[in-house]
Amino acid sequence: MSEPANITITLPDGSTKDVAAGTTVGDFVKTSIGPGLAKAALFAKYDGAEVDLTHKMDRSGTLAIFTPKQPEGLDLARHDAAHIVASAVQKLFPGTQVTIGPTTEDGFYYDFARDKPFTPDDLEAIEKAANEEIKKDLPFTRKEVSKEEALELFGKLGEKFKLEIIEDIFAKGAKSLSLYTHGEWVDFCLGPHGPSTGRVGVIKLLSVAGAYWRGDHRNAQLQRIYGTAFFTQKDLDAWMNQQEEARKRDHRKLGKELDLFAFHPAAPGAVFWTANGTMLFTTLQYAMRRMCLANGYVEIKTPLLFNKMLWEKSGHWGKYRENMFLILDPEADPNLPEEERASFSLKPMNCPSHHLFYEMKRRSYRELPLRLHTQDVLHRNEATGVLSGLTRVRQFQQDDAHIYLMESQIAEEVAKLTKLIAKVYDAFGLAFTAKFATRPEKKIGDDSLWDRAEAALEAALKSTGLPYELKPGDGAFYGPKIDFDVADSIGRKWQLGTIQLDYVAPERFGLGYIGSDNSEHRPVVIHRAIYGSFERFIGILIEHFAGAFPVWLAPEQARIVPVAERHTEWAEEVASQLREAGIRVEIDRSQGMLGAMIRDAQLAKVPYTLVVGDKEVAAKAVSPRTRGTGKESDLGLTPFDQFFARIKNEAEVPY
């Protein structure tokens, strides 16, 4: 018998190793890399495809191994956990049918068909049984079956939802179906799975909610069990603590308590900003506007309503129309479908209108980069079910900018932008990381333009020295982008800023400039935002600071508390001097108990509470208290000039 042919496996560090064809990933890791990695390994990517450790390698290619140390490892464990929970449910509640169980950002869910609703006691029993399955360390085994075998198996099990999925999978051209078994329980999925249930760690079930089969209200109603999993109890405990802290910081709760914003059914997805909230909003607007103007931007405003010809030209009418608020042409044939009668739309983004502005006059290379900044109102037709406080709305404003420049200016401009982004995030104590996203499957523009855009933007990003993560296929439909994720004070990640390089729009709009050679040239466009939307950014900041904003951002920066009526005159004088300096200050005129007035200011999270009594009047002083309850929060009798200098410094916008 001839020896099996050798294949060459390339590892992430570029090194190569030869191995016999047919060797499993797990055996290769153990013999060719080391027992330590073999013990930690969960799954692999073989030539970019995710595979189990039992997968047999039959050709030369690349191989990357994933362990619990990587985010992908935790995603896999949660996928395993969904299977384990489903098996526990069916053991405890015979007759329950299973449907699907995907992972989510923080865990997983599994949908079940059962007449009787799950109770909190049921969840507790399921969680206990699932963690017992982990302790048994049952191997996950994979088997490929035909359509007929799959239908026969799940037909015998009475799983009507699974039968429907199987029919759909093979209707889309699948040749076989992969089954995964642990113990006596079987399910099908693409995989991969970890070596065994014991590698999951610990499972925690969180809640039950209603769901419809395939998300359609006309279909059967299901019960969705949400859960999460971590490799260690310590990690789970830390996450649970973070969730509890997040609940305390929920911007919807704090927004009401601090009187910042409200919503009304008459305008779903649109924010009513109170006086406090408006002050917060305009402070952020002023800060961004000031920074932009100081860095060579010009601010413009463009119309809210545009004819569909603009969106057809930009490509949005074909790819984004369902998210736009359309306006019907009153002169159109009323017998036509609404979609065909729509001739205008509220703008969902600023970029096409900025392209129109650019082309309104002849441009010279001497004008470039031309940096257009705007804070206009935008509208996107988000589904009712996804609206969520300030973080998902229908009407919003962005700190938007479009920069028209020559190709040779890209690297320098990206370097300037990353510095501005870092400056803004540093002002809020938001640590950030960068991601480079390449062309998506649905895109406009030919591959040659995308090749140039991706090469130019990645080279510019590399020249900044910022570390970054590659996100293949996650770019905008018109160009590659750099996205910036920030970590808030309790460790949650939020995607905020973006730098997007667009070679497509200048082609579609026929944009040009006269170069130094007196010939017409095509500019490129950078789309950029730092806050993202003001609404979402404010929601994030409320939770990041738990409502206790720094002095420069706080809607009310100081509150004066006169001890008695006779101290009001000095309180008025203090307030007047502070207001003349631009400090946002109020006087508590309730004439209540001193302790209660101080407590009210603390609950309102006002940075400084200034007590004014006999001593303060005599000394032309104030007695400031900062937020907090400890002795260090009481600054004691302080000459007014001294306090004035302190708060004036802290009220300066830091960017």
Secondary structure, DSSP 8 states (H G I E B T S, - for coil): -----EEEEE-TTS-EEEEETT-BHHHHIIIII-HHHHHH--EEEETTEEE-TT-B--S-EEEEEE-TTSHHHHHHHHHHHHHHHHHHHHHHSTT-EE----B-SSSEEEEEE-SS---HHHHHHHHHHHHHHHHHT-B-EEEEE-HHHHHHHHHHTT-HHHHHHHHHHHHTT-S-EEEEEETTEEEE-S----SBGGGS-EEEEEEEEEEEGGG-TTS-EEEEEEEEEESSHHHHHHHHHHHHHHHHH-HHHHHHHTT-EE--TTSTT--EE-HHHHHHHHHHHHHHHHHHHHTTEEE----SEEEHHHHHHHTHHHHTGGGS-EEE-TTS-TTS-HHHHEEEEE-S-SHHHHHHHHTTS--BGGG-SEEEEE--EEE----GGG-BTTTB-SEEEEEEEEEEE-GGGHHHHHHHHHHHHHHHHHHTT-EEEEEEE---SS--S-HHHHHHHHHHHHHHHHHHT--EEEETT-SBTTB-EEEEEEE-TTS-EEEEEEEEEESHHHHHHT--EE-TTSSEE--EEEEEEEEEEHHHHHHHHHHHTTT---TTT-SS-EEEEESSGGGHHHHHHHHHHHHHTT--EEE--S---HHHHHHHHHHTT-SEEEEE-HHHHHHTEEEEEESSSSGGGB--SEEHHHHHHHHHHHTS---
